């Protein structure tokens, strides 16, 4: 029989190391290998075993990450060869057919892979495991030990008055198969998978924790054969033995079949084919009738027979049966209550007490009953004996049926390491703490219902239904994970009512959290016009809200709140003319009406000479064009430099009455002449008005003064002043006008020449 629980806690991967130096399979299995090859193989095998043993010892306390890294270093070839050697005996029996090894092979293959198995108690990866003999589920050794203790405590705390007086079974966490209390795993020792060897040594060529011998466990369903695999984890495969099987009627020739499939009948032959019809068939006792196939007409109902027995006084209590009823159980010879005398009486009469002393052993196990032979149970033992209290401190005379318990209380700490024993007359084997743990579980919703214990509590056993928003889809999750688990996906349409003014939401699937913002067009009527809002729905818009803080307070973080925003102003363009009717432009509806185009007004002012320079505006009684404040800018008569003294006015300007001051032609005198005389005079009059009537002070090119009266322009060069001219010898002279003398010259005559000759002779010295 396989032990109820096995600990695989000597380190993961035992027997999986040392593969690097493994000799080739052909060399190990080839017969006739020389002595040198055999000795070399033995040397390598011993070195590999020593290396594996050292590695196991160093990895006993390694972390799960180290174990995972160790597992990843082994190749698929090593794993395949170990599995192949484990299943060799099975495949030899079935001609190499390994189809029945699917379940066992997958279990063993997962055992090689780190993290492939999960403990159902703590929901963590299993490295050092215990397995259930019913469902072969793996658990951590501390987890299953704590599970067994708590399960026994929860049952005994309800049924027992004093903890530990009765032994209660405990169930497997997965399949709920019950195990006796002595089957709970304890200590650090463990058996191999087949239960033959304790603490199997590591072997690099075997499955970890296997003894290497044939399993030989009785197969299920029981067929008389045993498992042919080498010592292995997990369930045994179906029986591979070949047996002869015939059809149900026995007419066909027996054919060889696997023992695991012998319960399935061979194909029916034409002569033994079952009846395919259905008919009303009575049960075995004949009380009930039912429609059943003709090929399986024999069946049993669930009623008690109730037929009168042969004694004629009692009825049969056997469930639906065929044939005669069994004899009356009270017709055999019976004994008196104390069992000393036998008598044969009719089944209707009771055997009377014999009258002798009962002398049956009492419940104390030391004394006998002193009453006469009687029916029923014997009374409790009342004989006084000296009893020692349970803790062994005191002794006292008391009735045998009572237990002596002193009043001293135990001060030892219980296994929970949190509370004292405080049990009266404790013999030293303090029971586990009977108080409830009460610590808050990881789910943050419940408290631990287990007995007070060391270490971490179990995960919360409760399950929580996580529903979608509409409630159609349900997802069951462990308690505490509802806060981190997303709600289940739902294919139904969202049923949430609209939160805006629209009658319905846009069609979308059921979802967690708030619905997405409405993307429909607002279409609310805008105030002041006949148009509707063309923007997206803005009844609930996420906006930033800044909370104000006091002068000594830090400003709060900006929060986002949902607010209903007003509809924006109507932007529909409407053609409108400006105030001054300069242009016609489209104007947004919310600003419809005449507008200012920004240009100058341009309307003529009352003066008739200028236009309004204000920005385009509407002319009303209270808002007229500006008043002209400029001076008269009409052109003056030619030659008048004076502006019109009147403000800007319609019509012609009045004559200029100002005196004009100007220089005379010679630029010496200042003359004051009425401006209107100058502007209205002709050219000659203007020349006369601008003359000072004095002689012109200008000099001619000849050096004489101009003889004309003050005049404009250039002086005349025909100078008439008399000048004298002389001949070269200066003897003769002559008066002529200046303009003529410049062109004439006076020449010397003969007299002048004679006189010059004489003078020259006189002035010449005599050289002789």
GIJO-V921424 format. One record per residue. N is the residue number from 1. RES is the residue in three letters. OMEGA is omega as a letter, one per 40 degrees, with the letter a starting at -180 (999 if undefined). D_FIRST is the distance of its C-alpha to the first C-alpha in Angstrom with 1 decimal. Layout:
n = {N & N}
res = {RES & RES}
omega = {OMEGA & OMEGA}
d_first = {D_FIRST & D_FIRST}
//
This chain:
n = {1 & 2 & 3 & 4 & 5 & 6 & 7 & 8 & 9 & 10 & 11 & 12 & 13 & 14 & 15 & 16 & 17 & 18 & 19 & 20 & 21 & 22 & 23 & 24 & 25 & 26 & 27 & 28 & 29 & 30 & 31 & 32 & 33 & 34 & 35 & 36 & 37 & 38 & 39 & 40 & 41 & 42 & 43 & 44 & 45 & 46 & 47 & 48 & 49 & 50 & 51 & 52 & 53 & 54 & 55 & 56 & 57 & 58 & 59 & 60 & 61 & 62 & 63 & 64 & 65 & 66 & 67 & 68 & 69 & 70 & 71 & 72 & 73 & 74 & 75 & 76 & 77 & 78 & 79 & 80 & 81 & 82 & 83 & 84 & 85 & 86 & 87 & 88 & 89 & 90 & 91 & 92 & 93 & 94 & 95 & 96 & 97 & 98 & 99 & 100 & 101 & 102 & 103 & 104 & 105 & 106 & 107 & 108 & 109 & 110 & 111 & 112 & 113 & 114 & 115 & 116 & 117 & 118 & 119 & 120 & 121 & 122 & 123 & 124 & 125 & 126 & 127 & 128 & 129 & 130 & 131 & 132 & 133 & 134 & 135 & 136 & 137 & 138 & 139 & 140 & 141 & 142 & 143 & 144 & 145 & 146 & 147 & 148 & 149 & 150 & 151 & 152 & 153 & 154 & 155 & 156 & 157 & 158 & 159 & 160 & 161 & 162 & 163 & 164 & 165 & 166 & 167 & 168 & 169 & 170 & 171 & 172 & 173 & 174 & 175 & 176 & 177 & 178 & 179 & 180 & 181 & 182 & 183 & 184 & 185 & 186 & 187 & 188 & 189 & 190 & 191 & 192 & 193 & 194 & 195 & 196 & 197 & 198 & 199 & 200 & 201 & 202 & 203 & 204 & 205 & 206 & 207 & 208 & 209 & 210 & 211 & 212 & 213 & 214 & 215 & 216 & 217 & 218 & 219 & 220 & 221 & 222 & 223 & 224 & 225 & 226 & 227 & 228 & 229 & 230 & 231 & 232 & 233 & 234 & 235 & 236 & 237 & 238 & 239 & 240 & 241 & 242 & 243 & 244 & 245 & 246 & 247 & 248 & 249 & 250 & 251 & 252 & 253 & 254 & 255 & 256 & 257 & 258 & 259 & 260 & 261 & 262 & 263 & 264 & 265 & 266 & 267 & 268 & 269 & 270 & 271 & 272 & 273 & 274 & 275 & 276 & 277 & 278 & 279 & 280 & 281 & 282 & 283 & 284 & 285 & 286 & 287 & 288 & 289 & 290 & 291 & 292 & 293 & 294 & 295 & 296 & 297 & 298 & 299 & 300 & 301 & 302 & 303 & 304 & 305 & 306 & 307 & 308 & 309 & 310 & 311 & 312 & 313 & 314 & 315 & 316 & 317 & 318 & 319 & 320 & 321 & 322 & 323 & 324 & 325 & 326 & 327 & 328 & 329 & 330 & 331 & 332 & 333 & 334 & 335 & 336 & 337 & 338 & 339 & 340 & 341 & 342 & 343 & 344 & 345 & 346 & 347 & 348 & 349 & 350 & 351 & 352 & 353 & 354 & 355 & 356 & 357 & 358 & 359 & 360 & 361 & 362 & 363 & 364 & 365 & 366 & 367 & 368 & 369 & 370 & 371 & 372 & 373 & 374 & 375 & 376 & 377 & 378 & 379 & 380 & 381 & 382 & 383 & 384 & 385 & 386 & 387 & 388 & 389 & 390 & 391 & 392 & 393 & 394 & 395 & 396 & 397 & 398 & 399 & 400 & 401 & 402 & 403 & 404 & 405 & 406 & 407 & 408 & 409 & 410 & 411 & 412 & 413 & 414 & 415 & 416 & 417 & 418 & 419 & 420 & 421 & 422 & 423 & 424 & 425 & 426 & 427 & 428 & 429 & 430 & 431 & 432 & 433 & 434 & 435 & 436 & 437 & 438 & 439 & 440 & 441 & 442 & 443 & 444 & 445 & 446 & 447 & 448 & 449 & 450 & 451 & 452 & 453 & 454 & 455 & 456 & 457 & 458 & 459 & 460 & 461 & 462 & 463 & 464 & 465 & 466 & 467 & 468 & 469 & 470 & 471 & 472 & 473 & 474 & 475 & 476 & 477 & 478 & 479 & 480 & 481 & 482 & 483 & 484 & 485 & 486 & 487 & 488 & 489 & 490 & 491 & 492 & 493 & 494 & 495 & 496 & 497 & 498 & 499 & 500 & 501 & 502 & 503 & 504 & 505 & 506 & 507 & 508 & 509 & 510 & 511 & 512 & 513 & 514 & 515 & 516 & 517 & 518 & 519 & 520 & 521 & 522 & 523 & 524 & 525 & 526 & 527 & 528 & 529 & 530 & 531 & 532 & 533 & 534 & 535 & 536 & 537 & 538 & 539 & 540 & 541 & 542 & 543 & 544 & 545 & 546 & 547 & 548 & 549 & 550 & 551 & 552 & 553 & 554 & 555 & 556 & 557 & 558 & 559 & 560 & 561 & 562 & 563 & 564 & 565 & 566 & 567 & 568 & 569 & 570 & 571 & 572 & 573 & 574 & 575 & 576 & 577 & 578 & 579 & 580 & 581 & 582 & 583 & 584 & 585 & 586 & 587 & 588 & 589 & 590 & 591 & 592 & 593 & 594 & 595 & 596 & 597 & 598 & 599 & 600 & 601 & 602 & 603 & 604 & 605 & 606 & 607 & 608 & 609 & 610 & 611 & 612 & 613 & 614 & 615 & 616 & 617 & 618 & 619 & 620 & 621 & 622 & 623 & 624 & 625 & 626 & 627 & 628 & 629 & 630 & 631 & 632 & 633 & 634 & 635 & 636 & 637 & 638 & 639 & 640 & 641 & 642 & 643 & 644 & 645 & 646 & 647 & 648 & 649 & 650 & 651 & 652 & 653 & 654 & 655 & 656 & 657 & 658 & 659 & 660 & 661 & 662 & 663 & 664 & 665 & 666 & 667 & 668 & 669 & 670 & 671 & 672 & 673 & 674 & 675 & 676 & 677 & 678 & 679 & 680 & 681 & 682 & 683 & 684 & 685 & 686 & 687 & 688 & 689 & 690 & 691 & 692 & 693 & 694 & 695 & 696 & 697 & 698 & 699 & 700 & 701 & 702 & 703 & 704 & 705 & 706 & 707 & 708 & 709 & 710 & 711 & 712 & 713 & 714 & 715 & 716 & 717 & 718 & 719 & 720 & 721 & 722 & 723 & 724 & 725 & 726 & 727 & 728 & 729 & 730 & 731 & 732 & 733 & 734 & 735 & 736 & 737 & 738 & 739 & 740 & 741 & 742 & 743 & 744 & 745 & 746 & 747 & 748 & 749 & 750 & 751 & 752 & 753 & 754 & 755 & 756 & 757 & 758 & 759 & 760 & 761 & 762 & 763 & 764 & 765 & 766 & 767 & 768}
res = {UNK & UNK & UNK & UNK & UNK & UNK & UNK & UNK & UNK & UNK & UNK & UNK & UNK & UNK & UNK & UNK & UNK & UNK & UNK & UNK & UNK & UNK & UNK & UNK & UNK & UNK & UNK & UNK & UNK & UNK & UNK & UNK & UNK & UNK & UNK & UNK & UNK & UNK & UNK & UNK & UNK & UNK & UNK & UNK & UNK & UNK & UNK & UNK & UNK & UNK & UNK & UNK & UNK & UNK & UNK & UNK & UNK & UNK & UNK & UNK & UNK & UNK & UNK & UNK & UNK & UNK & UNK & UNK & UNK & UNK & UNK & UNK & UNK & UNK & UNK & UNK & UNK & UNK & UNK & UNK & UNK & UNK & UNK & UNK & UNK & UNK & UNK & UNK & UNK & UNK & UNK & UNK & UNK & UNK & UNK & UNK & UNK & UNK & UNK & UNK & UNK & UNK & UNK & UNK & UNK & UNK & UNK & UNK & UNK & UNK & UNK & UNK & UNK & UNK & UNK & UNK & UNK & UNK & UNK & UNK & UNK & UNK & UNK & UNK & UNK & UNK & UNK & UNK & UNK & UNK & UNK & UNK & UNK & UNK & UNK & UNK & UNK & UNK & UNK & UNK & UNK & UNK & UNK & UNK & UNK & UNK & UNK & UNK & UNK & UNK & UNK & UNK & UNK & UNK & UNK & UNK & UNK & UNK & UNK & UNK & UNK & UNK & UNK & UNK & UNK & UNK & UNK & UNK & UNK & UNK & UNK & UNK & UNK & UNK & UNK & UNK & UNK & UNK & UNK & UNK & UNK & UNK & UNK & UNK & UNK & UNK & UNK & UNK & UNK & UNK & UNK & UNK & UNK & UNK & UNK & UNK & UNK & UNK & UNK & UNK & UNK & UNK & UNK & UNK & UNK & UNK & UNK & UNK & UNK & UNK & UNK & UNK & UNK & UNK & UNK & UNK & UNK & UNK & UNK & UNK & UNK & UNK & UNK & UNK & UNK & UNK & UNK & UNK & UNK & UNK & UNK & UNK & UNK & UNK & UNK & UNK & UNK & UNK & UNK & UNK & UNK & UNK & UNK & UNK & UNK & UNK & UNK & UNK & UNK & UNK & UNK & UNK & UNK & UNK & UNK & UNK & UNK & UNK & UNK & UNK & UNK & UNK & UNK & UNK & UNK & UNK & UNK & UNK & UNK & UNK & UNK & UNK & UNK & UNK & UNK & UNK & UNK & UNK & UNK & UNK & UNK & UNK & UNK & UNK & UNK & UNK & UNK & UNK & UNK & UNK & UNK & UNK & UNK & UNK & UNK & UNK & UNK & UNK & UNK & UNK & UNK & UNK & UNK & UNK & UNK & UNK & UNK & UNK & UNK & UNK & UNK & UNK & UNK & UNK & UNK & UNK & UNK & UNK & UNK & UNK & UNK & UNK & UNK & UNK & UNK & UNK & UNK & UNK & UNK & UNK & UNK & UNK & UNK & UNK & UNK & UNK & UNK & UNK & UNK & UNK & UNK & UNK & UNK & UNK & UNK & UNK & UNK & UNK & UNK & UNK & UNK & UNK & UNK & UNK & UNK & UNK & UNK & UNK & UNK & UNK & UNK & UNK & UNK & UNK & UNK & UNK & UNK & UNK & UNK & UNK & UNK & UNK & UNK & UNK & UNK & UNK & UNK & UNK & UNK & UNK & UNK & UNK & UNK & UNK & UNK & UNK & UNK & UNK & UNK & UNK & UNK & UNK & UNK & UNK & UNK & UNK & UNK & UNK & UNK & UNK & UNK & UNK & UNK & UNK & UNK & UNK & UNK & UNK & UNK & UNK & UNK & UNK & UNK & UNK & UNK & UNK & UNK & UNK & UNK & UNK & UNK & UNK & UNK & UNK & UNK & UNK & UNK & UNK & UNK & UNK & UNK & UNK & UNK & UNK & UNK & UNK & UNK & UNK & UNK & UNK & UNK & UNK & UNK & UNK & UNK & UNK & UNK & UNK & UNK & UNK & UNK & UNK & UNK & UNK & UNK & UNK & UNK & UNK & UNK & UNK & UNK & UNK & UNK & UNK & UNK & UNK & UNK & UNK & UNK & UNK & UNK & UNK & UNK & UNK & UNK & UNK & UNK & UNK & UNK & UNK & UNK & UNK & UNK & UNK & UNK & UNK & UNK & UNK & UNK & UNK & UNK & UNK & UNK & UNK & UNK & UNK & UNK & UNK & UNK & UNK & UNK & UNK & UNK & UNK & UNK & UNK & UNK & UNK & UNK & UNK & UNK & UNK & UNK & UNK & UNK & UNK & UNK & UNK & UNK & UNK & UNK & UNK & UNK & UNK & UNK & UNK & UNK & UNK & UNK & UNK & UNK & UNK & UNK & UNK & UNK & UNK & UNK & UNK & UNK & UNK & UNK & UNK & UNK & UNK & UNK & UNK & UNK & UNK & UNK & UNK & UNK & UNK & UNK & UNK & UNK & UNK & UNK & UNK & UNK & UNK & UNK & UNK & UNK & UNK & UNK & UNK & UNK & UNK & UNK & UNK & UNK & UNK & UNK & UNK & UNK & UNK & UNK & UNK & UNK & UNK & UNK & UNK & UNK & UNK & UNK & UNK & UNK & UNK & UNK & UNK & UNK & UNK & UNK & UNK & UNK & UNK & UNK & UNK & UNK & UNK & UNK & UNK & UNK & UNK & UNK & UNK & UNK & UNK & UNK & UNK & UNK & UNK & UNK & UNK & UNK & UNK & UNK & UNK & UNK & UNK & UNK & UNK & UNK & UNK & UNK & UNK & UNK & UNK & UNK & UNK & UNK & UNK & UNK & UNK & UNK & UNK & UNK & UNK & UNK & UNK & UNK & UNK & UNK & UNK & UNK & UNK & UNK & UNK & UNK & UNK & UNK & UNK & UNK & UNK & UNK & UNK & UNK & UNK & UNK & UNK & UNK & UNK & UNK & UNK & UNK & UNK & UNK & UNK & UNK & UNK & UNK & UNK & UNK & UNK & UNK & UNK & UNK & UNK & UNK & UNK & UNK & UNK & UNK & UNK & UNK & UNK & UNK & UNK & UNK & UNK & UNK & UNK & UNK & UNK & UNK & UNK & UNK & UNK & UNK & UNK & UNK & UNK & UNK & UNK & UNK & UNK & UNK & UNK & UNK & UNK & UNK & UNK & UNK & UNK & UNK & UNK & UNK & UNK & UNK & UNK & UNK & UNK & UNK & UNK & UNK & UNK & UNK & UNK & UNK & UNK & UNK & UNK & UNK & UNK & UNK & UNK & UNK & UNK & UNK & UNK & UNK & UNK & UNK & UNK & UNK & UNK & UNK & UNK & UNK & UNK & UNK & UNK & UNK & UNK & UNK & UNK & UNK & UNK & UNK & UNK & UNK & UNK & UNK & UNK & UNK & UNK & UNK & UNK}
omega = {i & i & a & a & i & i & i & a & i & i & a & i & i & a & i & a & i & a & a & a & a & i & i & a & a & a & a & a & a & i & i & i & a & a & a & i & a & i & i & i & i & i & i & a & i & i & i & i & i & i & i & i & i & a & i & a & a & a & a & a & a & a & a & i & i & a & i & i & i & a & a & a & a & a & i & i & i & a & a & a & i & i & a & i & i & a & a & a & a & a & i & a & a & i & i & a & a & a & a & a & a & a & a & i & i & i & a & i & i & a & i & a & a & i & a & a & a & i & a & a & a & i & i & a & a & i & i & a & i & a & i & a & i & a & i & i & a & i & i & a & i & a & a & i & i & i & a & i & a & i & i & i & a & i & a & i & i & a & a & i & i & a & i & a & a & i & a & i & i & a & i & a & a & a & i & i & a & i & i & a & a & i & i & a & i & i & a & i & a & a & i & a & a & i & a & a & i & a & a & i & i & i & a & a & a & i & i & i & i & i & i & i & a & a & i & i & a & a & i & e & a & i & a & i & a & a & a & a & i & a & a & i & i & a & i & a & i & a & a & a & i & i & i & a & i & i & a & a & i & a & a & i & i & i & i & i & i & a & a & a & a & i & i & a & i & i & a & i & a & a & a & i & a & i & a & a & i & a & i & a & i & i & a & a & i & a & a & i & a & i & a & i & i & a & i & a & a & i & a & i & a & a & i & a & i & i & i & i & a & i & a & a & a & a & a & a & i & i & a & a & i & a & a & i & i & i & a & a & a & a & i & i & a & a & i & a & a & i & a & a & i & i & i & a & i & a & a & a & i & i & a & i & a & a & i & i & a & i & i & a & i & a & i & i & a & a & a & a & a & i & i & a & a & i & i & a & i & i & i & a & a & a & a & i & i & a & i & i & a & a & i & a & a & i & a & i & a & i & a & a & a & i & a & i & i & a & a & a & a & a & a & i & a & a & i & a & i & a & i & a & i & i & a & i & a & a & a & i & a & i & i & a & a & i & i & a & i & i & a & a & a & i & a & a & a & i & a & a & a & i & a & a & i & i & a & i & i & i & a & a & a & i & a & i & i & a & i & a & a & i & a & a & a & i & a & a & i & a & a & i & a & i & a & a & i & i & a & i & a & a & i & i & a & a & a & i & a & i & i & a & i & a & a & i & i & a & i & a & i & a & i & i & a & i & i & a & i & a & i & i & a & i & i & i & a & a & i & i & a & a & i & a & a & a & i & a & a & i & i & a & i & a & i & a & a & i & a & i & i & a & a & a & i & i & a & i & i & i & i & i & i & a & i & a & i & i & i & i & a & a & a & a & i & a & a & i & i & a & a & a & i & a & i & a & i & a & i & a & a & i & a & a & a & a & i & a & i & i & i & a & i & i & i & i & a & a & a & a & a & i & a & a & i & i & a & a & i & a & i & i & a & a & a & i & a & i & a & a & a & i & a & a & i & a & i & i & a & i & i & i & a & i & i & a & a & i & a & a & i & i & a & i & i & i & a & a & a & i & a & i & a & i & i & a & a & i & a & a & i & a & i & a & i & a & a & i & a & a & a & a & i & a & a & i & i & i & a & a & a & a & i & i & i & i & a & a & a & i & i & a & i & i & i & i & a & a & a & i & a & a & i & i & a & i & i & a & i & a & a & i & a & i & i & i & a & i & a & a & i & i & a & i & a & i & a & i & a & a & a & a & i & a & a & i & a & a & i & i & a & i & i & a & a & a & i & i & a & a & a & i & a & a & a & a & i & a & a & 999}
d_first = {0.0 & 3.8 & 6.3 & 8.8 & 11.6 & 12.6 & 16.3 & 18.0 & 21.2 & 22.6 & 25.1 & 25.0 & 25.4 & 24.0 & 24.5 & 27.0 & 30.1 & 32.3 & 32.5 & 36.2 & 36.7 & 34.1 & 35.9 & 36.3 & 33.6 & 36.3 & 37.4 & 33.9 & 33.1 & 36.6 & 37.0 & 40.0 & 40.1 & 42.7 & 42.1 & 43.4 & 41.1 & 38.0 & 39.2 & 39.8 & 36.4 & 34.8 & 37.1 & 36.2 & 32.5 & 32.9 & 35.1 & 32.7 & 29.8 & 32.3 & 33.4 & 30.0 & 29.2 & 32.5 & 32.0 & 28.6 & 30.3 & 33.2 & 31.2 & 29.0 & 31.5 & 33.0 & 33.7 & 32.2 & 35.4 & 35.0 & 31.4 & 32.7 & 35.5 & 33.1 & 31.0 & 34.2 & 35.4 & 32.7 & 33.9 & 32.3 & 32.6 & 30.1 & 27.6 & 28.1 & 27.8 & 24.5 & 23.1 & 24.8 & 23.2 & 19.7 & 20.4 & 22.5 & 20.1 & 19.6 & 23.4 & 24.4 & 22.7 & 24.5 & 27.8 & 27.5 & 26.7 & 24.6 & 25.3 & 21.7 & 20.7 & 22.8 & 20.2 & 17.8 & 21.0 & 22.7 & 19.8 & 19.8 & 23.6 & 23.9 & 21.9 & 24.7 & 27.4 & 28.6 & 29.0 & 27.2 & 24.5 & 25.6 & 24.2 & 24.8 & 25.8 & 28.6 & 29.2 & 29.4 & 28.1 & 24.6 & 24.9 & 22.3 & 19.4 & 16.4 & 14.4 & 13.1 & 9.8 & 12.1 & 15.2 & 14.3 & 17.6 & 18.5 & 20.3 & 22.3 & 20.8 & 24.0 & 24.0 & 20.6 & 21.3 & 24.6 & 23.3 & 21.0 & 23.9 & 26.4 & 24.4 & 24.1 & 27.7 & 29.0 & 27.5 & 28.5 & 31.9 & 32.7 & 31.4 & 31.8 & 35.2 & 34.0 & 31.3 & 28.2 & 28.7 & 25.8 & 22.3 & 21.7 & 18.8 & 19.3 & 18.8 & 17.9 & 21.3 & 21.0 & 19.1 & 19.5 & 16.0 & 16.0 & 14.0 & 14.9 & 17.4 & 15.3 & 12.9 & 16.0 & 16.2 & 18.8 & 20.7 & 20.8 & 18.1 & 14.9 & 12.0 & 12.0 & 10.3 & 7.7 & 7.3 & 9.5 & 12.8 & 14.4 & 17.3 & 17.4 & 21.1 & 23.0 & 23.8 & 26.3 & 25.1 & 21.4 & 19.9 & 20.2 & 17.4 & 15.7 & 15.4 & 17.0 & 15.0 & 13.5 & 10.1 & 9.1 & 6.1 & 7.2 & 10.1 & 11.5 & 13.9 & 12.6 & 15.0 & 13.8 & 13.3 & 10.8 & 11.5 & 14.6 & 15.0 & 15.1 & 12.8 & 13.7 & 13.8 & 13.8 & 12.7 & 12.2 & 15.6 & 16.8 & 16.5 & 19.5 & 20.2 & 23.7 & 24.4 & 27.8 & 28.4 & 31.7 & 33.3 & 33.1 & 36.3 & 35.5 & 38.9 & 37.9 & 36.7 & 33.0 & 32.0 & 29.1 & 26.7 & 23.3 & 20.5 & 19.6 & 23.3 & 23.9 & 24.0 & 27.0 & 30.0 & 32.4 & 35.7 & 37.9 & 40.9 & 44.4 & 44.4 & 41.1 & 41.3 & 40.3 & 43.1 & 43.6 & 45.6 & 44.7 & 46.0 & 45.9 & 43.2 & 42.8 & 39.4 & 38.1 & 40.1 & 43.1 & 43.7 & 43.1 & 44.0 & 42.9 & 43.6 & 40.7 & 40.6 & 42.0 & 39.0 & 36.6 & 38.8 & 36.3 & 35.0 & 34.4 & 36.1 & 34.8 & 37.7 & 37.4 & 39.3 & 41.8 & 43.6 & 45.4 & 43.7 & 45.5 & 46.7 & 48.7 & 47.8 & 44.4 & 42.7 & 39.5 & 36.7 & 34.4 & 34.0 & 35.9 & 35.5 & 37.6 & 39.1 & 40.3 & 39.1 & 37.3 & 39.5 & 40.3 & 37.7 & 40.7 & 42.4 & 40.4 & 41.6 & 40.9 & 41.2 & 43.3 & 41.7 & 41.3 & 39.9 & 42.6 & 44.5 & 43.6 & 45.9 & 46.2 & 47.8 & 48.2 & 45.6 & 48.2 & 48.9 & 46.9 & 46.3 & 48.6 & 47.8 & 48.7 & 50.8 & 49.1 & 47.5 & 44.1 & 42.4 & 39.1 & 37.0 & 37.8 & 35.4 & 36.3 & 34.7 & 37.8 & 40.6 & 41.2 & 43.1 & 46.8 & 47.8 & 48.6 & 46.2 & 45.6 & 43.5 & 41.2 & 39.5 & 41.1 & 43.0 & 41.9 & 42.6 & 46.1 & 46.7 & 47.7 & 45.8 & 46.0 & 43.2 & 42.3 & 41.7 & 38.3 & 39.5 & 41.1 & 44.6 & 46.4 & 46.5 & 48.1 & 48.8 & 47.2 & 45.8 & 42.4 & 40.8 & 41.8 & 40.0 & 42.5 & 42.4 & 45.2 & 46.8 & 46.1 & 44.2 & 41.7 & 43.0 & 39.9 & 38.7 & 35.5 & 32.6 & 34.6 & 37.3 & 39.9 & 40.4 & 40.9 & 38.9 & 42.0 & 40.0 & 41.9 & 41.0 & 38.0 & 36.0 & 35.3 & 31.9 & 33.4 & 31.4 & 31.0 & 34.2 & 34.7 & 37.4 & 37.1 & 37.1 & 40.0 & 40.4 & 41.5 & 38.8 & 39.5 & 40.7 & 43.7 & 43.5 & 41.0 & 39.9 & 36.4 & 35.1 & 32.3 & 32.7 & 34.8 & 32.8 & 33.5 & 33.7 & 34.2 & 33.5 & 31.2 & 33.1 & 34.8 & 32.5 & 35.6 & 36.6 & 40.3 & 42.0 & 44.3 & 47.0 & 49.8 & 53.3 & 53.9 & 50.5 & 49.6 & 46.7 & 43.8 & 41.3 & 38.5 & 38.0 & 36.4 & 38.9 & 41.1 & 41.1 & 43.8 & 46.4 & 45.4 & 44.1 & 46.7 & 47.1 & 45.9 & 48.3 & 50.2 & 52.2 & 54.4 & 58.0 & 58.8 & 60.0 & 61.6 & 65.3 & 67.9 & 69.0 & 72.3 & 75.3 & 74.0 & 72.9 & 69.6 & 67.4 & 66.9 & 64.0 & 60.8 & 57.1 & 55.3 & 54.7 & 53.8 & 56.5 & 60.2 & 61.7 & 63.6 & 67.3 & 69.4 & 71.1 & 73.4 & 77.2 & 78.7 & 81.6 & 83.0 & 86.8 & 88.4 & 91.0 & 94.6 & 94.2 & 92.9 & 90.1 & 86.4 & 84.1 & 82.8 & 80.2 & 76.4 & 75.2 & 75.8 & 74.9 & 71.9 & 72.4 & 70.5 & 73.2 & 73.2 & 74.3 & 75.6 & 75.6 & 78.6 & 78.2 & 80.6 & 82.6 & 80.1 & 77.0 & 75.1 & 75.3 & 72.1 & 70.1 & 71.4 & 69.4 & 69.3 & 70.2 & 70.8 & 74.3 & 76.5 & 79.1 & 82.5 & 83.5 & 85.4 & 89.1 & 90.1 & 90.6 & 92.1 & 95.3 & 98.6 & 101.9 & 104.4 & 107.8 & 108.5 & 111.2 & 113.8 & 112.8 & 112.3 & 109.1 & 106.6 & 102.9 & 99.5 & 98.5 & 95.1 & 95.3 & 94.6 & 97.8 & 99.9 & 103.7 & 106.4 & 105.5 & 107.2 & 106.9 & 107.9 & 111.1 & 114.6 & 116.1 & 119.2 & 121.3 & 125.1 & 126.3 & 129.6 & 131.4 & 131.1 & 130.4 & 126.8 & 123.4 & 120.7 & 118.3 & 115.7 & 112.2 & 112.0 & 112.5 & 113.4 & 117.1 & 117.7 & 120.5 & 118.5 & 117.2 & 120.1 & 120.5 & 121.7 & 125.4 & 127.0 & 127.8 & 129.0 & 132.6 & 134.7 & 133.6 & 136.1 & 137.9 & 141.3 & 144.5 & 144.8 & 145.8 & 144.8 & 142.2 & 141.9 & 139.1 & 139.9 & 140.2 & 138.8 & 135.1 & 133.6 & 135.9 & 136.7 & 139.9 & 142.1 & 142.4 & 145.8 & 148.3 & 147.5 & 150.0 & 148.8 & 151.1 & 149.8 & 150.4 & 150.9 & 152.7 & 155.9 & 156.0 & 157.0 & 154.2 & 156.5 & 157.1 & 154.7 & 155.8 & 154.7 & 154.9 & 153.7 & 150.5 & 151.6 & 154.8 & 152.9 & 150.5 & 153.2 & 155.8 & 156.4 & 156.0 & 159.6 & 159.5 & 156.3 & 157.9 & 160.9 & 158.7 & 156.8 & 159.9 & 161.4 & 164.9 & 165.4 & 166.1 & 163.1 & 162.1 & 160.5 & 162.1 & 162.7 & 161.8 & 165.4 & 165.0 & 167.3 & 166.1 & 165.5 & 168.6 & 166.8 & 165.7 & 162.0 & 160.3 & 156.8 & 155.7 & 157.3 & 160.8 & 163.4 & 164.3 & 167.9 & 169.4 & 173.2 & 174.0 & 177.1 & 176.5 & 178.9 & 178.4 & 180.4 & 181.1 & 179.5 & 182.5 & 182.5 & 186.2 & 185.8 & 183.7 & 182.9 & 181.2 & 178.7 & 175.7 & 172.4 & 170.6 & 173.6 & 174.1 & 170.6 & 171.7 & 175.3 & 176.7 & 180.3 & 181.6 & 184.3 & 187.7 & 190.4 & 191.7 & 188.4 & 188.0 & 191.4 & 190.7 & 187.5 & 189.3 & 191.7 & 189.3 & 187.4 & 190.5 & 191.3 & 187.9 & 187.8 & 189.1 & 191.8 & 190.3 & 193.5}
//
